[in-house]
Amino acid sequence: MLQACRGEHLRERFDQIARFALRPVSSANELARSLADTYRAIFSVHLDHYDAADVARMAPDLMRRMFELRVALRSRLDEWRHAGFMSRDVERTLRDVFRAARYAGDMLGELSIGFEKHVDGDPMPRAFAGLEHQTFFAADAGGQPFAFRSGDVMLVRGLHHNSAAIARIGDVDTQFSHLSMIYVDQAGKAFVVESLIEEGAIINTLDYALEHGLGRAVVYRHKDAALAARAAELIHAHVTKSRNGEAPHIYYDFTMVPSGYKELFCSKLVRLAFEMASEGAVVLPSYPTRFDMRNRDFIDRIGVKAIETFAPGDIELEPAFDLVAEWQDYRVTSRLRLQDLIMTKLFAWMEEHDYRFKEDMLVRVVGLFGRLASHLSERVKTFIADVVPKVPDNMTRRTIAAVAMLHRTAQPLLDELTMAETSRIRDTGRPLHAKDVFAHLERRRSELGRTIGYLVTNTPGP
């Protein structure tokens, strides 16, 4: 067996990657190639090659370096945009680098806490609290310590499979499923204004939002503080009227069409806030997500009508926003990563092998009677609760069924991968690499053939 490299070699590797990623470029094509090479370099780092004890000791420093790389790359967005370098290839590869760097930090964090896992049923920690290296802060423009400001936007990820699906259904893979806006009133009390599938547009206290089922959260801050504060004030007032009866209730918008504001999905609410505050001058996003896949079976089932949208993760590429703080719970980041990779493969299989969802009797019952769950059997109630805590009035039977089928297809794969990773950690002290996860999933597809959970294809297998 080859002796593992010392941890210092991993630090040197990350330093080399950062220098390469930030080197000057002279064209969009050169930038795209540089970012693609950076992504491959991060992705190719395998913890099995390094001494685990050394890596655990250096993990906080290495994680900060990954965070600082993302901050440094984002600081170049305005420069690249004005130079005309922000091509579609650059957008995609930049998102790839952000995602790979974040996964690298997660795996280091998991190693640093001895791969402790969150146990379902135990309370989740408050976001932006916990261990020191769970939260990373970028320096404010004014050099002051971090505190939430009115007009900040918060990008988060929940723990359910439908959260992973939201992060993965567009033409780019992200790690986030929800975007919301922070409003701080004159008394200093902080609220989150957001649009949730089960509630529509709603206002919660910031404390409540930070304490409910988050695996990761990132705060972005608009460079124009006055504009952001105005946006927060206006959207808070707008949603307040819809909640107290002065205006119609604002339902969640399943179509994902960014125009028209009668109904709002999460990031569309943020778009409306800045559009109102700027009198139409600021229209988000600068770099939208597209739904240009060949197989639209799943997104048609959940009600998506858009070809192009403002997905939550698109805020990562907004030049007018600074990344100011990022938090993750290392007890659940492995679970989030496995969910992400499962969704990547499920959607790839839909596209490459024409897998489509096929309902059975139980799913039809769930879809037809989802809103009447209290009158149904315990089995059906459990089925629904696993998928959507509360079914809204405007969620169709077909959407309920699609989300249920996605959950029931992904969960067995997650269980298998969790067991495989537990075994890998026990044997080597290191988690599964994404390459290992993809290899496992492809083996399962080969074994399962034309039926994978609720996904069925008529295309001949391998």
N, C-alpha and C positions, 0 to 999 in steps of 0.2 A: 504494500500500500504506500502511495506517495505521501510524504509528510506535508501537512497543511502549511500554507504560507503564513507568516506572521501578520497580525492585524494591521501593522503599519503599512504593509503593501496595499491593503485595501484603501487606506487613506490616500496614499499616493495615486492610486487608480482613480479615485473620485476627483482629486485635484486635477489630474490630467484631463478627465472628462469635462470638468467645468471650464478649464482654459480653452479647450477645443470648442465647446459650445458657444463661448462668448467671443471668439476671435472675429475680427472684421471681415465683412463680405462685401461684394460689389454688385450682386444681382440677386433677384428672387430665386433663380435656379441654384445659385451657389448657397444661398441661405437654406433652401429646402434640403439640399444634399448634406449640408453641415448638420442640420437638425436631425435628419434621418440617421446619420452616422452616430450622433450623440445618443439617440434612442437605442440603437443597436448596441452601443457600448454599455449603456446602463443595463439593458435587458440581458446582456451576456454575462454580467457579474453574477457568480454563483457562490453562495456562502459556503458550500461544501469545500471550496478551495482554500478556505482561511480558518485559522485556529478560532474555535468558537469562543473560548474564554477571552482572548484578545479582542475579538469583535464586540462582545458584550460590554467590555470595559470602555471601549471607544465609541459605542453606539450613540450616546447623546451628541457628541461632537459631529459624527458622521451624518446624523439626522439633520442637525442644524445646517450642515453644508448642503444637503439636498434641498432644504427649504430656501436657503440663500441663493441657490442656483435658480429656483423658480422665480424668486423676487427679482434677481438680476436680469433674467430673460424678459420678464414682464416690463421691466423698466425700459426696454428697447422697443416696445410695441409702437410708440408714437414715432420714433425715429424710422422704423421699418415701414410704417404706413406712409409717412411723408416721402420716403424714397421710392415708393411704389413696389415694395418687396412683398407685401402681404397677399401673395397668390393663394389659391386654394390648396396647393401642395404645402405651402408654408404653414397655413392654418392647421392642416391635419398633422404635420410632423411636429409642430410646436405642442399641440395637444398630446401627442404621443410622448414627448419628452416630459411634460408635466405629469402625465399618468405614471410613467415608468419611475420617475424620481420619487413620486409619492409612494408607490409600492415598495421601492427600495427602502425608504424611511420607515414604512410600516414594518417590514420584516426585521429591520434592525431594532425597532421598538419592541417587537414581540420577543426577540432574543434577549433584550435587556431586562425584561420582566419575567424571564424563565418560562415563557409561553403560557402564562396564566390565562385561563379562559373565563369569559363571563358565563355564568350559569343562568339559564332562563328561569325567570321568577324572582331573581335577585334585583334590587333596584339598580337602575343605570346611573352612572355618575353625571354630575352637572358638567356640561360642555365648558371649556376654558377653565377647568379646575383639575385637580389631581396632581400627578407627578409633574415636576418641573419641565421635563422634556416631552410631556404630552402637548404642550402649547408652545408655539414659536411666534414671536412678535417681530415685525419689521419696524424700523425707526419711523416715527411720525415726521411729517414735514417740519413740525415745530419742536421736535425732540422731546415731547412730553410722554409720560408713561401711557400705555394703552388703556383706553376706556371707550365703551360704546358711545357713538355720537348719533344724534338724530340725522337720518338720511343714510346711515350705513346699510349695506345689503349683506345678508347672510346666506351663504351657499352651504347646504347640508346634505347628509345622506342618512336615510333610515335603514332599518335592519331587515325589511321584508323583501321577498323576491320581486314584488312589483316595483320597489324602489330601484333594484338593479336593472329591471327592464326599462324604466324611464331613462336611466343613465345610458342605456345601450341601444335604444331603438332607432336613433338617427344614423346619419352617415359617418359619424365620429363617435368613438367610445370615450365616455367620461366616467367619473366616479361619484357623480352627484345627482340627486333626484328632486331637489326642492330649493327654491329661492324665495326669500322673504325680505321685508324692509323693517328697519328699526325706527321707532318714533319715540322721542324723549320729550315729555311735556314740560311745562314751565316749572313744575314742582320737582323735576328731575326724575320722575318715574318713567321707566322704560317699557315699551310695548313692542310686540312683533305684529305687523300687519301682513297678512298672508292669505292665500287661497288654497284650501285643502280639498281633496276629492270628496271627503265625507261631509264637509261643512260649507263649502264655498268660501267666499271672502269673509274673514273673521279677524278679530283682534284678541291676542293673548298677551299676558305679561311676558316680559323677556325671561324672567325667572322660570315661568312655566315652560316656555319653549326650550330653554337650555337643559331642562331636566327630564325631557320625555323622548327616550329611545333614539338618541343620535349616536352614530358611529364616528362621524367626522363632521367638522364645521369649519368654514373659512369666512372671514369678514373682509369685504371690499369697501373702499371708501372713495367717493367721487372727489376729484381734485377741486371742484367748485363747492366749497362747504355750504355757502348760502343757497345755491341751487338744490343741493341734496336735502338740506333742512326744510326748504319749501316743499320739495317733493314728498317728504315724509308727512308734513303737516296736512297737505292736500289729500293724500291717499288715506290718512287716518280719518279725516273728516268725511271723506266719500264713503268709506266702509262703515263708519259709525252710523251714518244716515240709513244705510241698508240694513243695519242690525236693530235699530230702534224704531223702525216702521216709517220713517220719514221718506224713504225711497224703497223701491222693490228689492227683494233679496237678490244678491249676486251669486248665482250658482257657479260651480266649477265648469270650465269650458273644456270638454273632452275633444273638441275638434282640433285643438292646437293651432288654429288660425290666429295669427298675431293681430290682425285688424279687427275693429269692432269691439266695444267694451261692455256689452250687455252682460256677458258672462266672462269670467276670468280664470285662466290657469295660473299657476304660481308666478312664473316669470313675466307673464302678461300683466299682472298687477304691478310689478316693478316698472315695466315699460310705460304703463298708464301714468304712474306717479311722476316720472321724469318728463313725459310728454306734456302733462298738465303744468308742471312747474316751469318748463321752458317755453310754454305756449307753442308747442309743436316743433321747436328747434332741435330737441334731442329725441331721437327715435332709436330705441334699442331693438335688436343687437346690431353691432357693426359687421359681425361675421356670423350669420345664422346657420343653424343646423338644417340639413335637408333630409327629406324622406324620399329618396330616389331609388329605393330598392325595387328589384323586379317582383319579388313575392311580398305583397302587402297584406297577406292573410291576417296576421296578428293585429297590425295597426288599423286595418279596416274594422276588425271585430271590436276594438276598444273605442272606435268612434273618431279616429284621427282623419281629418279631411285635408290638412295642410300638405303642401309640397315643401314649404320652407317655414321655419318657425324660430321662436326665441326659446331655446332649450335652457334649463337652469345652468348647465355647464358653459354656455356661451359667454357668461360674464367673465370667465377666465381670460378672454381675449379682448376685453374692452379697454382701449388705451386710456380712457378718461378716469378709470378706476385704479386705485392702488391696492395691492394686497397688504393688509395690515396685521392680520393675525390668523393662525391656523391651529386647530386642535384635532386630536384623534384619540380614540380609546383603543389602546393596543390589545385589550382583551377581546375585541371583536373585529379588528382589522383583517385578521385571517379569514373570518367568515365573510366579510364584505368582499374580499379579494376573490375568494372561491365563487361567490355568487356572481361577481362581475364576469369571471372567466367562463362560467357556465352559460350566462346569457350571451356572451360573445359567440360561443359555439352553437347554441340553439338558433340564434339568428343567422349565423353562417350556414347552418344545415338547412334552414328554411330557404335561403337564397341559392345555395349550391345544389341541394338535393330535393328541393320542392316539398319539404315537409310542411304539412298544414294541420291545424287543430281539428280534431274530430270529437264531437260531444257524445257522451253516453247518457244513460237515463238519470244518473245522479246529478250530473252537470246540468241537464235540462231542468231538473227540479230546482236546483240552486238558482239558475238563471230566472226561472219563471216566478219563484216565490221569495227571492232574496229580500225584498222589502217587508216581507211578512215572516221574518225568521223566528220571531218569538212564538209563533204558532206551529212551528215545524218540529220534526224529530231532533233529538240531541245530535245525531250524526250530521244532519244538514246544517244545524246551527253552528257546529264546530267547523264544518267545511267552510262556511261563510266567514266566521270570525277569524280564521287563519288568513283570510285573503283581504277583506275589507272590514274594519271595525264597525263602521256604520254605513249603510247603503243609502246614498242620497236619492232624492226623488227623480233627478234627471239622469240617473245611471241606468242604461238600458239592460234588458235581459241578456243581450248578446255580449255586452261589455262585462257584466258580472261573470258570465260563463267563461269568457276568454281569460280573465284574470285568475279565475279558479283553476282552469286547465294549466295555465302557465305555472302556477304555484305547485300544483300536484305533479307536474312534469319535472320541475327543477329540484324539488325537495329530496327525492331519492338520490339524485346525483350528488347533491350537497352532502347528504349523509354518508355516501360512499367516500367522497373526497375527504371529509372530516376524519373518517376512520383511517384513511391512507396517510393523511398528514400526521395524525397522532402517532401512528406507527413509525413514520419517518423521524419525527422529533425524538421518540424514544430510542431509536437506533443510532441517530446521528447528531442529535441536538440542533437540528436545523429544519426549517419548514420546507414544504414543497415549492419548487420553482415553477413559474408559469409554464415552462416547457413540459414539466412532469404532469401538470394538471391537464394540459391540452392532449398529451399522449394518452392519459387515462380516459379522457372523454372520447377520443377517437376510437379507442379499443371498445368502449361500451357501445358506441354507435354501431361498430362492426358486429358486435355480439347481439345487439337488440334488433338490428336489421331495419325493417320498414316501420316499426312501431316503437316509439320512444315516449313512454308515458302517454300523453294525449296527442302527441305529434305522429302523423301517419303520412307516408309517401308511397306513391306508385312507381317511383324511380327505382330501377334495379340497384341493389346494394353492391358494395365493393366485392 
